[in-house]
Amino acid sequence: MSTTRADSLIRVATPEQYQRLREIELESDKMFAGIGIGPFQDDGSLESLATAAVVFAAGEPPVGFVSVEVLDGSAHIRQLSVLPPMQRRGIGRALVAAACDWARAQGYRAVSLTTFRDVPWNGPFYNKLGFFELQELTPGLAAIRQHERDIGDDALGARIAMRLEL
């Protein structure tokens, strides 16, 4: 990314970019192998981009993205991925901010997500942004957590649901 501001090239992604965004996701997923998590099964991420409420991409060509859906009357971050060489530059933070700004503009009062509790670039990252771990799950979040357990993600590392009040 050739800009000094991480958020200056964040925009709504186009369907023509979805394949590239899926490649970014696969590249960033490789980082989990280094801490003993994975490999991940294909969960239809390409299709979920097409059905998301909004997908924001960072950079040109894209180096990161966030996909947002609506779940239980709130915005829900389904996926946040940034290419490993581009991490730690504020891109992920800017993408989350774009998702939150979009949610506010749509009238949503919260943003939720599920993530790995202890992976530094997951749970602790979101906690620094103001997300907190939920003890009681909404029906949609409970279904996502059950799906994660069904595919074995809990065996790969502790997963949690988090929420940010807007």
C-alpha positions as a printed Julia matrix, in Angstrom:
166×3 Matrix{Float64}:
   0.0     0.0    0.0
   1.63    3.19  -1.11
  -0.3     5.56   1.1
   0.61    6.88   4.53
  -2.96    6.64   5.79
  -4.23    3.08   6.14
  -7.82    4.13   5.59
  -7.3     6.3    2.5
  -7.82    3.43   0.06
 -10.71    1.66   1.73
 -13.76    1.36  -0.46
 -16.64   -0.99  -1.18
 -15.29   -4.03  -3.02
 -16.67   -5.02  -6.39
 -17.7    -8.56  -7.33
 -14.79   -8.65  -9.78
 -12.45   -8.41  -6.78
 -13.97  -11.29  -4.78
 -11.59  -13.92  -6.13
  -8.63  -11.74  -5.11
 -10.16  -11.25  -1.68
 -10.51  -15.01  -1.26
  -6.81  -15.35  -2.15
  -5.99  -12.79   0.56
  -8.0   -14.83   3.05
  -6.16  -18.04   2.13
  -2.77  -16.3    2.44
  -3.6   -14.82   5.83
  -4.95  -18.2    7.04
  -1.46  -19.66   6.55
  -0.28  -17.67   9.55
  -2.32  -19.94  11.81
  -0.23  -22.97  10.82
   2.72  -21.39  12.6
   0.85  -21.57  15.9
  -0.63  -25.03  15.34
  -4.08  -24.03  14.09
  -5.51  -25.31  10.83
  -5.76  -26.18   8.1
  -9.2   -24.68   7.69
 -11.91  -26.26   5.61
 -13.44  -24.25   2.77
 -16.48  -22.69   4.35
 -17.89  -21.1    1.22
 -16.08  -17.81   1.74
 -16.26  -16.84  -1.92
 -20.02  -17.33  -1.92
 -20.38  -15.46   1.37
 -18.72  -12.42  -0.17
 -21.44  -12.34  -2.81
 -24.19  -12.45  -0.17
 -22.59  -10.08   2.36
 -24.36   -6.86   3.27
 -21.15   -5.02   2.41
 -17.52   -5.89   1.68
 -14.78   -3.31   2.06
 -11.38   -3.71   0.39
  -8.16   -1.93   1.32
  -5.56   -0.94  -1.23
  -5.34   -1.06  -4.99
  -4.88   -3.84  -5.79
  -6.54   -5.09  -2.61
  -4.3    -6.17   0.27
  -7.07   -6.72   2.81
 -10.82   -6.84   3.26
 -13.65   -7.08   5.73
 -17.01   -8.67   4.96
 -20.05   -7.71   6.99
 -23.42   -9.39   7.23
 -26.52   -8.67   9.28
 -27.12  -11.04  12.17
 -29.74  -10.77  14.88
 -30.43   -7.13  14.05
 -26.78   -6.06  14.25
 -23.82   -5.87  11.93
 -21.57   -8.94  12.08
 -17.99   -9.11  10.83
 -17.81  -12.44   9.05
 -14.22  -12.14   7.88
 -11.29   -9.77   8.25
  -8.12  -10.64   6.35
  -4.96   -8.71   5.51
  -2.02  -10.08   3.55
   0.71  -11.05   6.04
   3.39   -8.67   4.62
   0.91   -5.79   4.95
  -0.09   -6.47   8.56
   0.78   -4.22  11.5
   0.26   -1.1    9.37
  -3.23   -0.19  10.58
  -5.04   -1.77   7.65
  -7.05   -4.23   9.74
  -7.94   -1.49  12.21
  -9.06    0.77   9.34
 -11.17   -2.02   7.84
 -12.89   -2.64  11.19
 -13.5     1.11  11.47
 -15.08    1.11   7.99
 -17.34   -1.77   9.02
 -18.35    0.07  12.2
 -18.96    3.33  10.32
 -21.15    1.43   7.84
 -23.06   -0.21  10.7
 -23.69    3.16  12.36
 -24.88    4.66   9.07
 -27.31    1.75   8.67
 -28.68    2.35  12.17
 -27.18   -0.72  13.82
 -26.24   -0.33  17.47
 -23.59   -3.03  17.64
 -21.08   -5.09  15.66
 -20.41   -8.73  16.51
 -17.89  -11.34  15.37
 -16.44  -14.7   16.32
 -12.72  -15.25  16.59
  -9.92  -17.13  18.31
  -9.71  -16.04  21.95
  -5.95  -16.16  22.44
  -4.4   -15.62  19.01
  -2.75  -12.16  19.28
  -4.09  -10.91  15.94
  -7.6   -12.13  16.82
  -9.22  -11.83  20.28
  -6.65   -9.45  21.8
  -6.67   -7.28  18.65
 -10.45   -6.88  18.75
 -10.37   -6.3   22.52
  -8.02   -3.34  21.94
 -10.62   -1.94  19.54
 -13.31   -2.08  22.25
 -14.92   -5.46  21.48
 -15.77   -7.56  24.53
 -16.39  -11.28  24.9
 -20.05  -12.21  25.09
 -21.21  -14.57  27.79
 -24.76  -14.83  26.45
 -25.15  -15.36  22.72
 -27.92  -14.2   20.46
 -29.55  -16.99  18.41
 -27.49  -16.21  15.3
 -24.21  -16.1   17.2
 -25.11  -19.34  18.99
 -25.69  -20.97  15.59
 -22.33  -19.72  14.3
 -20.54  -21.01  17.41
 -22.29  -24.37  17.03
 -21.2   -24.54  13.39
 -17.63  -23.75  14.44
 -17.75  -26.55  17.01
 -19.24  -28.92  14.42
 -16.37  -28.34  12.01
 -13.85  -28.73  14.81
 -12.58  -25.2   15.32
 -12.68  -25.55  19.11
 -10.17  -28.39  18.77
  -7.92  -25.96  16.92
  -8.11  -23.23  19.55
 -10.59  -21.55  21.88
 -13.13  -19.49  19.95
 -15.32  -16.73  21.3
 -18.07  -14.36  20.22
 -17.39  -10.66  20.71
 -19.41   -7.48  20.41
 -18.77   -3.75  20.13
 -21.52   -1.36  21.14
 -21.74    1.59  18.76
